[in-house]
Amino acid sequence: MNAGHPTDAAATRGPLVMIAGGGDFPPQLAGILAAHGERPYIAALDGAADPAAFGDAADLRTYRLGQLGSLLEELRRRGIADIVMLGALPRPSFSSLRPEVSTLKYMPHFAKAFLGGDDHLLRGVVRFFELQGFRVHGPAEIAPEMTAPRGALGRRQASPEQRTELERGFALLAALSPFDVGQAAILADHRVVAIEAAEGTDAMIRRVADLVARGRLKIGKGDGFLVKVPKTGQDLRVDMPAIGPDTLRNMAEAGLSGIGVRAGAVLVGDRAALGRKADQLGLFVEGFPG
């Protein structure tokens, strides 16, 4: 269910905990909720989230991944049953979790979750919290204004020819979904020049920029596009694709012209700020219906 407003979503749930990873999105969501009178408990993941980014007034505690038992005890003490997970977190190894005593009883569940790709692991995380009696919400449900709208974020729009190429990219990523690879690809000169794998979107763009710099790839003016969409069946509650200012800066350095995303299914954070950055760099950022 997509709520039209943070307070609409709050009316259908109780107090909220944000399990926060790295990047700008968790503090942005906390700010949106605070603006509407809601103060979530923030479980900042050690080594990923920056506690200072939330401000001194945030109700926040830092947890290691191996302190899951302590987190669950605190949530139950506070009467919190609603969870949103947001922010970057590199996939840890199972052996690096270093569980505390209260977490040991949960490790068999996570041992199974680690036996697969990222989608399998994240589904296991969601299933774990649901089995413990929690409700897991997606960031788009809590704050839909943080997702890409339909249409252009800035002044520039894709041309009809560019839209045709973008649709080819969307079709490519849909075909690759069963293989649990990345959520993005780059097309130029009517061909696919890069597909995101384990390195992530920004590293893929930098790889293309390096090819251009070494003369291995030529991208003409007005050519070269990034497409980014969720995989088919991807659980957007815990794994929503995202773009931000760094994505746009990397695109400009690679000589790309713009990016097409699925409206409502890709996080962009501050829409107005990202639109201004796109205008500054001469790029289009456009949301397309699914």
TAURFEN-V531964 format. One record per backbone hydrogen bond with DSSP energy under -1.0 kcal/mol. NH is the residue of the N-H (numbers start at 1). CO is the residue of the C=O. If there is no record, write none. Layout:
BEGIN
NH;CO
NH;CO
END
This chain:
BEGIN
9;5
10;6
11;7
12;9
13;10
17;82
18;41
19;84
20;43
21;86
22;88
28;24
29;25
30;26
31;27
32;28
33;29
34;30
35;31
37;34
38;33
41;16
42;59
43;18
44;61
45;20
46;63
48;45
49;45
53;50
54;51
55;52
58;55
60;58
61;42
63;44
67;64
71;67
72;68
73;69
74;70
75;71
76;72
77;73
78;74
80;75
83;135
84;17
86;19
88;22
96;93
97;94
100;66
103;100
106;103
107;104
110;106
111;107
112;108
113;109
114;110
115;112
116;114
121;117
122;118
123;119
124;120
125;121
126;122
127;123
128;124
129;125
130;126
131;127
132;128
133;130
134;129
135;81
137;83
142;138
143;139
146;143
147;144
148;266
151;287
153;285
163;159
164;160
165;161
166;162
167;163
168;164
169;165
170;166
171;167
172;168
173;169
174;170
175;171
176;172
179;176
180;177
182;196
185;227
186;194
187;225
188;191
191;188
193;186
194;186
196;184
200;197
204;200
205;201
206;202
207;203
208;204
209;205
210;206
211;207
212;208
213;209
214;210
215;212
216;211
217;211
223;220
225;187
226;258
227;185
228;260
229;183
234;231
236;234
238;235
239;235
243;267
248;244
249;245
250;246
251;247
252;248
253;249
254;250
255;252
256;251
257;224
259;284
260;226
261;286
263;288
264;148
265;262
267;241
268;146
269;146
271;269
274;270
275;271
276;272
277;273
278;274
279;275
280;276
281;277
283;278
284;257
286;259
287;151
288;261
END
